[in-house]
Amino acid sequence: MADIQLVDVSLRDGNQSLWGATGLDTGKILQIAPVLDRVGFRALDYTSSTHMGMAVRTHREDPWERIRLTHRAMPNTPLQFIGTGLRFISWEVAHPEFMQLVYDRLVVNGVTRYVVLDPMHDMDAVRESARMIRAAGATEIVGALTFTVSGVHDDARYASLAAQMADCPDIDRVYIKDPGGLLTPERAATLIPAVLGKLAGTPLELHSHCTIGLPGLTYLKAADLGVQALQVACGALAGGTSLPNAQQIVANLREIGHTVDVDDRLLGVVADYFDGMAAAEGLPVGGPRDYDAAFMRHQVAGGVMTTLHRQLDELGFSDRFDAVIEEVTRVRAELGHPIMVTPFPQMVCTQALYNVIGTERYENVSDPVIRYVLGSFGRPTAPVDPQVADRILGRPRAKELAAEPPPPTVAELRRRLPRGISDEELLLRATMPAEQVDAMVAAGPARRHYNPDVKPVLDLLQGLRTRPATPELVLDRPDFRLELHRDRRPA
């Protein structure tokens, strides 16, 4: 049996999966950050360019300040940034100089662990992104094997990708990322040994969503097969379309003989904190999900499915839902089986909708789908159907998009944007509407206000005050901040 490590995803993927990436502002993160730092997680899946954009758009908060403050509040646990390589906030491809500046500023502000996720598994792009991130000073880079089920995504393909990642000097670890929660214990039994056989000692992690209820058992199988770290979420931010519940995974791993070195009491405090927030603010709570065999075919995740239902209702085509879902499977195959991870679910579902409500298939095509066929997002896993490609690329709009100028350099952006702004503000203004960044600047430093109905962390910790660990706790009552001494976790 093995010692299994945990990576917590509550602040980023849990928040995105269940709370639309809007549920946590800087104050709420800072309130729980020192406790998260002491649980014993190997790392925290902390942010992405999408989350950074949402901080500006939704909360009028500076995402760079958020990173700095969180790193200061939890200096012992690596903060992770996940990205798709050569883009930031916008889905437009960015200039390499621009991306180097992004990674430089992320490292300076306190992000030390990075996931490189190319949705196409374009290894040239993965290697280039990893090289840039290493040059910025990152201490750990994780290559993503994004799992899906299709006629071309077999164990041999993933093993080949794993071998290329193991050969890359800038990739330290690899993880199987299962955004749809499609990995069954039976498939894990063949996939994980195939991947480990090519990793030559590079550690392997597993990240799988609970969308159709599979990862509870799959995680246990993965631990038995040699996966060293499992990614989990806490309290209300676990389950549903998020990741497995940390407390349950810990209990199950220990039950079958594995060890997990985490502080169970503080893990409970974190879960209670998110549970209390969900109750106080009426936020969704993740929970058990029933198995849905149809999901294996269309692979449309819950959030996209909800949006599709709403759009059909607004258009007066709610009775066409089943037809659109059937068309999703066909469009995905014609486009070369893109993995249904952002932005590809949105592209595929939109095209399926156009095909169903139009007079003929591919009569209307969105710009993102045209860019996809042009290769702007990388090389498809399998070739795009030639007839479909001809239909799309023969449009006048395709010629316009193909003739677009290359992305601007940092020097060009400096000439276009207001003089005297910081590099961090430049990165935001280059990728977001000016009025949103203006509102963020006008709002000033992040407000440390907490919902008074959410049970404060220090109240959740009162049960620890009578234990020997009490001298290690330093509580700052005015803003409910909590700091724990850093020499060791509470006994």
N, C-alpha and C positions, 0 to 999 in steps of 0.2 A: 504494500500500500504506500501511498505517496503523500507528501505535504502539498496541498493545493492552495494556490494564492487566489485572491479575489481582486477584480478591478470593478469599482463602483461606477455606474453610469447615470445615477439619479439626476445629477445637475444638468446633464446635456441630453442624452438619448431618452431617459425617462421623462424629462420635462418636455422634450419634443414629441415623443410618442403619445403622451397622455394629455399634456397641457398646451399643446400647440407652440412650444418653445417660448411661451409668454408668461408662464406661471411663476417664475422666479426672477425677482429683481436683485440688485446688488445687496440691499439690506438683508433680504431673506437668505441669500447665500452666505453672507458674512456671519449671520447669527449661528449657523450650523457648521461653518467651515472648520473651526478649531476642534470640534468633536469628530468630524470626518477624518481629520488629520491623525487622530489617536486610535481609531478603530483597528488599524492594521491593514488597510487596503494597500495593494501593491502600487496602485495609481488610481487617479480619478479621470474618467472621461468627462472633461470639463467644458470644452467649447468647440465651436466650428465657425466658419465665416457666416453661416446662416444665423447662428445664435448671436454673433456679434452684430449683425445687421438688425436683428430683432431687438437688441438692447437699445439701439438708437431709435428705431421706428416705433416701438411700443412703449418703452419706458423713458425715452429721452435721456438715456444714460450712456456715458462714455465706456465702451467695452474694454478699452485699454486700461482705464482706471480700475474697472472691475477685476481684470486679471491681476493688476498690481496689488490691490487690496486683498484679494483671495490668497495670493502667494504669500503675502505677509502674514495672513491669519493661519495658514497651514503650510509652513515651509518644509515639512518632512515628507509630504506625499506628492509625487510628481503629478503635475497638471498636464492633461493630454489635449491636444488639438487634432481634430480629424479633418482632412481635406482631400479633395479630388485631384490635387496636383496644381496645374497651371491656371488657377482661377481663384478669385477672392470675392465673396458676397455676390457679385453679379455672375450670371452664367456665361458671360462673354470671356473668351480666352484672354489672359493677361500677358503682357510682355514679360520675359524672364527676369529683366531687371526689377520690374514691379514686384514679382513674386519673391525675389530675393530680399527686397526691402520688407515685405510682409513677414517673412520668416525671421529676419533680423530683429524686427520690433517685437515679435511674439517671444523670442528667446530673452531679449533684454527685459521684458516685463514679467517674466517668470514661468513661461511654458517650456517645459523641458522634454516632454514625450510627444511624439507625433505619429499619427496613423496616415500612411499614404494609401489612398484608396482610388484606384483608377477603375471606373465602372466597366471599362472595356478590357481590363487586364492588359493594357498596352505597356509592356515591360520597359520599352525605351522611355516612356513618360514616367513610369514608376522610378526607374533608376535616376533620371534627371532630377525629379522632385526630391528624392532621398539625398542626392548629392548637394543640392541647394540647402536643404534643411541641416545637413551635417555642417556645411560651411558656415551656417548661422550660429552654430554652437550647441545644437540639440544633443542631449545625452542618450536618448533612446528613440529609435525609429522602428516602427512596426509596419510591415508590409501586409496588406489585406488581400486575402483570397475570398472574394465575394461569392457566396454559394447560391446556386439556383438549380432548378430542375429543368432540363431541356435535353434535346437529342444530341447536343454537342458538349454539354458540361458534364463529362464523365470523370471518373477518378484519375484516369491517365492525364487528362488535361490539367487538373489541379496539381497532380504530382509534378508535371513538367514546370508549371508556374512556381511551385515551391522550390524546385531545384534552382531556378533562375534567381529567386529571392535569396536562397542560401549562398549563392555565388556573389551576390552584391555586397561589397564591403561596407556600404552605408546602411544596410538593413540589419538590425540587431535581433528582432523577434518577428514572428509571423502570427497572424491570427486568421481563423476561419470566421468570416463575417456572414451571418445568416439573417439578413434583414427581414425576410419573409417568414422566418421560423419554420422552414421546410425540411430541415435536417432531422431525419428519423434515427432512432437508435440503430436500426438495421443498416442504413446507409453510412452512419458514423463508423460502424464496424469495419467497413471497407475503405472509406475515404480517409479516415485519420491515420491508419497504418500506411496507406499509400503516400500521404503527405509527409509523415514523420520519416519514412524511409528515404526521402530526398532532402530533408532539412539538415542532415549531417550535424546534429546536436543543437541547431538553432531552436530556441524554445518556441512552443506552440501554445496559443490561447484560443478560446472559443467564445463567440458572441452570437447568441441566438434569441430571437424574439418569441414571445408566448402567443403569437397571433392565433395559432390553431392548437395550442396546448401541448406541444411536443417537447420543449427543452428540459422539462423537469426530469424525464428519464434519460434524454440524450446527454445531459451534463454528467450524469453518473457513469454512463458508458464511456464518455470522453475521458473522465478521470481515470478509469480503469485502463484505458488504452494509452495513456501517457501524456495527455494534455496537462500543462503545468499551471495554467491560470484560467479561471472562468469569470465571465463578466456578468454582473448582477445589478439589481436595483433594490431600493429600500422602501418599506412601508407602502404608502399609497401610490408611489411611483414605480412599483413593481407589478408584474402581471399584465393582463389585457394585451395591448399591442406593444408593451414595453418588454423588459427582460425579466428573468426569474427572480423571485423573492430571495434576498440574501440570507435571511434567517432560516428559511426552509432549506435552501441549498446547503448551508453549513450543517444543519441537523442531519440531513440525508447523507452527506459525505462522511460525516463522523460515524453514522450508523453502519455504513458498509466498510469502515475501517480506515478511511483516510483521515489525515489531520489538517486542520485549518487554524492558523494562528491569528485569530482576531479576538478583540475584546467584546464578548457577548453583551455585556451591560451597555457599553457605548453604542454598539450596533442597535440595541433596542431603543436607545435615546434618539438615534437618527430616524428610525422607523416611526417612533411616536411623534417626532417633529413634523414629518411629512404627512402623517395621518391627521394631526391636529390642523395643519394648514389646509388640507383638503376639506375637512369638516367646516372650518371657519369661513372659508371663501367659496364653498360650493364647487370645488374642483373635482373632476372625475377621479375615481379610484380604480386602479387596475385590479383585475380579479381573474379567476379561472375562466378559460375559454374552451368551448366545445370544439371538437375536431370537425373540420369542414373539408371533405375530400375535394370539393370543387376548387378550393383555393390552390391546390397543387397544379391545377390546369391554368387558371387565369392569373394567379399570383398578385392580385390587386389588393394592397394592404388597406386596413380599415379607414385611415384618414382620406386616402384617395377615393375609396368607395363612397364615403360620406359626401365628398365634394361632387362626385359623379351623380349621385342621387339628387342633390340639390340643383345641379345644373339642368338635369332632365326635367325636374319639376318646374323650374323657371321657364324652360322652353316649351312646356306643355307636352313633353314626350316621355312622361314617367312610365307609360306602358311599353316603352322600347328598351327598358333596362336590361332584360335578359338578352335581347339581341345585341346590345352593345357589349355585354360581357363576353358573349360568344365571339364577337368581332375582335375583341382584345387579343384572344388567343391566336387568331389568324394574322392580325397585324404584327404581333410580336414575332411570329415565325418569319413573315415576309421581310422584317427589318433585321433579320440575323440573330434573333433570340437575345436582345439586350436584357441584361439583368434588371429586374424590377426594383431598382434603387434610384433615388432622386438623381437626375431629373427624368429618367426614362419612363416611370409609370405615368407621369403627367403627359408626356409625349404620346405614348402608346394609347392611353385612354382618350385623349383628345382626338387623335386620328381615327380611332374606332367610332367615336361619336360622329365625326364628320362623315365617315363612310356609311353609317346607318341612316342618318337623317338626310343625306344628300341624294341627288338623283343617280349618282354613280360613285363607285369607290374611287378615292383619291381625287375627287373633283375639287375639294378644298384641302389644302395642306398648310400647316402652320410653319412659321419660320424656324422654330426649333427642330422640327422634323427635317426640313430642308437642310439645315446646318448639319444634322446628324448624318444624312446621306452624303453630304459634301465631305464628311470626315472631320468636322470641327471638334467633335467629342472623342476622336480617336478611331482606331480600326475596329469595326464590329467583329464579334466573336466568329460569326459565320457571314458569308457574303449576303448582301441585300439582294432580294429577288430581282433579277435583271429587268423584268418588265415593270416592276414597281419603281426601281431606280430610274429607268428611262422616263416614266410618267412624271416623276418628281423633278428630275433634273432638266427636263425639257420645258419647264415653266419659266416665263420671264423673270419671276422673282428669284429663282435659283441663280440665274446669271447675275442679278444685282448683288446677291449675297456673296457669290463667289468672287466678285470684284471689290469687295469691301477692303479698305486699307488695313494694314497690319495694326495690331494694338499699339497705343502710344508708349513711348519710353517714359521713364520717370522725369527726365529733363523736359520733355514735351509737356507733361502734366504740370510741372512747376510753372511753366510759362502760361498755361491756361487758367490755373487756379489762383486764388488770392495769395498775394505775397506774404511771407512771414509766418505762414501756418506751419505747424509741426509735421514731421513725417507721418505721424499717426493720424492726424486730421486729414492730411493729403490722401492717405489710403482710403479713408471713409468718403471723402468728397469725390474721389475718382470713380466710386462704385455705387454711390447712393444719391438720391435726389437732394439738391442743395437745401431745400426747405427743411428736410428731416434733420440734416446735420446742423443747420442753423438753430433749430429748436433744441437740439441736444446741447449745443454750446450755451444757448441762453439759459438753459435750466441749471447750469453750474454743476458742481461736484455732486456725486450720487448722494441722495438723501438716505439717512440711516433710520427711516421710519418703518416700524413693523406693525402689522395688523394686531391690535390689542386683543383680539379674540383668539389669536393663535397662542397656545400655551408656550411661554418663553422657555428656551433651552435651560436656563438656570433653574427653573421650577421643575423641569423634567429630571434634573440632576440632584434634586434635594435628597433622594434616597441614597445617594453616594456620600452624603456629608457625614454620616456616622461611621463610615468605613475607614480603614487605615489610609486610604488614598486621599482623604480630605485635604491634607497639607499641599497636595499637588495641584489643587484647584484654586485659581485666582479668578474671582467673579467681579465683573464691572457692571454694576446694576443700571446706570443711567441708560445705556442703549442695549442692554441684554447681551453685550459682548462677552465671550468666554475665552479665556486663554488657558491652555494646559502646559505645564512645564515639559520640556522637550527631552529630558534625559531618558525617560522610560514611560510606558503606559501605566495607568493605575493598576496596582496589584490586585 
